[in-house]
Amino acid sequence: MPVDPNTQNKMRELMAVAKRAFDVRLQTGTGGNISIRLQRNDRVVIKPSGVGFAECSEHNLLVVDLEGHILDGDAKPSKDMPFHLGIYRVRPEVNGIVHVHSPWATAWAAAGHEIPAVTIQARSKLGRIPLIPVGPDGGNQTPESIIEAFRDATLWAALLESHGSVSVGKNLLAAEHLAELVEETAHIAAVARALKAG
Ligand SMILES: [Zn+2]
């Protein structure tokens, strides 16, 4: 199926933002996930499983509807796809989602602590970053638990225990900027805590 110009533009937007996330080391390897909503609200472009942020291309990205039916692409859908689609279903104003395993934020998540909003910019731009517990089997969070947290229209970022972060935005670049702020805040909070203890 030939990709229409609007879809192609959104794919290119996703590729540029994914490359930025890779370049600033928010995500290495093939982990994490990133998606963008098309202007027609019922469709989403999403990175498939096993593809790195720096390797996203018009040939491997998937186009899906909000129920997860694949409309274009033949790569394997990510296990993260259900929570991305669920957030789009419950938050009509959200048009981009970035999920990464960035190391400083994930260190707080692995320790089972929320990231303290220790800076003025974190308090004003993020507010609280809630910690969503691991799933019932001790593994990945259930999509339902992540979607439930993001039903709160004031929530723009959350931490997944022992896993990583999820940031959302009115556009994809805004979501990625927030993921950078979460990582930066996690780094600053860890160093500030060590300095105070010293
Ligand atoms: Zn993940």
Residues whose N, C-alpha, C, O or C-beta is under 5 A from the ligand:
A	BS01	ZN	G32 G164
